Amino acid sequence: MSTNSRSGRNQVLVSEAKSGLDKFKLEVANEIGLSNYDQIDKGTLTSRQNGYVGGTMVKRMVEAYENGLAGK
């Protein structure tokens, strides 16, 4: 696979986690003011808006992981 290929990006590695990630995405979007994110055509949103949802998700997942490490 070439390094420029988009295949493989945004794949859920654990299929059972997909619904949880979708729910998490909707919660984050709602918290930042993008209600009905699941029904919005993402092409009508700015790159900043779409990126903020994913970036906030990653930030929270990293924080949760770090908190888990600190608790051990």
C-alpha positions as CSV (number, residue, x, y, z in Angstrom):
1,M,0.0,0.0,0.0
2,S,1.4,3.4,-0.9
3,T,1.8,6.1,1.8
4,N,-0.6,8.4,-0.1
5,S,-3.4,5.9,-0.2
6,R,-6.5,6.9,1.8
7,S,-7.6,3.3,2.2
8,G,-7.2,2.2,5.7
9,R,-7.8,5.6,7.2
10,N,-10.7,6.0,9.6
11,Q,-11.2,2.3,10.0
12,V,-12.4,0.9,13.3
13,L,-10.0,-1.8,14.3
14,V,-12.4,-3.4,16.7
15,S,-15.8,-3.7,15.0
16,E,-17.7,-3.9,18.3
17,A,-16.4,-0.4,19.1
18,K,-18.0,1.3,16.1
19,S,-21.3,2.1,17.8
20,G,-19.6,3.5,20.8
21,L,-17.4,5.7,18.7
22,D,-20.4,6.9,16.7
23,K,-22.2,7.8,20.0
24,F,-19.1,9.5,21.3
25,K,-18.8,11.5,18.1
26,L,-22.4,12.7,18.4
27,E,-21.9,13.6,22.1
28,V,-18.8,15.7,21.2
29,A,-20.5,17.4,18.2
30,N,-23.6,18.3,20.4
31,E,-21.3,19.7,23.1
32,I,-19.6,22.0,20.6
33,G,-22.8,23.2,19.2
34,L,-23.3,20.9,16.2
35,S,-26.7,19.4,17.0
36,N,-28.0,16.7,14.7
37,Y,-24.5,16.0,13.5
38,D,-25.5,12.6,12.3
39,Q,-28.1,14.1,10.0
40,I,-25.9,17.0,8.7
41,D,-24.3,16.8,5.3
42,K,-20.7,17.0,6.4
43,G,-19.8,18.6,3.1
44,T,-21.7,21.7,4.2
45,L,-19.5,22.1,7.3
46,T,-16.2,23.8,7.3
47,S,-13.0,21.9,7.6
48,R,-12.5,23.5,11.0
49,Q,-15.9,22.3,12.2
50,N,-15.4,18.7,11.1
51,G,-11.8,18.7,12.3
52,Y,-12.8,20.1,15.7
53,V,-15.1,17.1,16.3
54,G,-12.4,14.6,15.5
55,G,-9.7,16.5,17.3
56,T,-11.8,16.9,20.5
57,M,-12.5,13.1,20.4
58,V,-8.8,12.3,20.1
59,K,-8.0,14.8,22.9
60,R,-10.5,13.2,25.2
61,M,-9.4,9.7,24.4
62,V,-5.7,10.6,25.1
63,E,-6.8,12.2,28.4
64,A,-8.7,9.1,29.4
65,Y,-5.7,6.9,28.6
66,E,-3.4,9.1,30.5
67,N,-5.7,9.2,33.5
68,G,-5.9,5.4,33.4
69,L,-2.1,5.2,33.5
70,A,-1.9,7.6,36.4
71,G,-4.4,5.5,38.3
72,K,-2.3,2.4,38.1
